């Protein structure tokens, strides 16, 4: 078993050929090809199994459907009657609902166990290393204000976000869960892992660089997997718009 990703790494590397930070390009392309280090710092992991959260236990049909979709997409491996690891951590499953989309998704609660003598997976990831600065609404407002009435906006996002980033195979034992007496483990970045946003954001940063430098997109902002382009209004020439010429 090895790391997989839907990203065309060869094409990505070609698009980033003129990127000034070669270390960044190597980190991103090697991570996509071989798996990313999730930044969990440990010498050994104590085998432990946590009970699933109430949000999962109370929605059994929904969880079963979501797990099946994760399996079909290759985000998760399983089911196993016994995990193929000597030492591992089974963290609780939970279900979260999108604030605006109301879309349900699985969360691997890597902050569990809570208030316990045993450390969680997230406890083993340095908060400072994973801290991020996000774009602000004021940044978009400033661009829109500069262009004025008729400013063109385009919003898009990357489907499945974190799940396009593979995890180093030797870290798969850290991301296990159990459902209906069977075991599974994530082979892609999971929702609930402290380092997932930081790791994934490298793809978004690369996407913005490619858009700006290779495709002449002048203004592009991103917030993790969400992107916004801001373009000036079309100029009119005798009643004919630029885009009609």
Secondary structure by P-SEA (a helix, b strand, c coil): cbbbbccaaaaaaaaacccccaaaaaaaaaaaacccccccccccccbbbbcccaaaaacaaaaaaaaaaaaaacccccccccccccbbbbbbbbbbbbccccbbbbbcccccccccccccccccccccccccccccaaaaaaaaaaaccbbbbbbbbbcccccccccccccccccccccccbbbbbcccccccccccccaaaaaaaaaaaaacccccccccccccbbbbbbcccccccccccccc
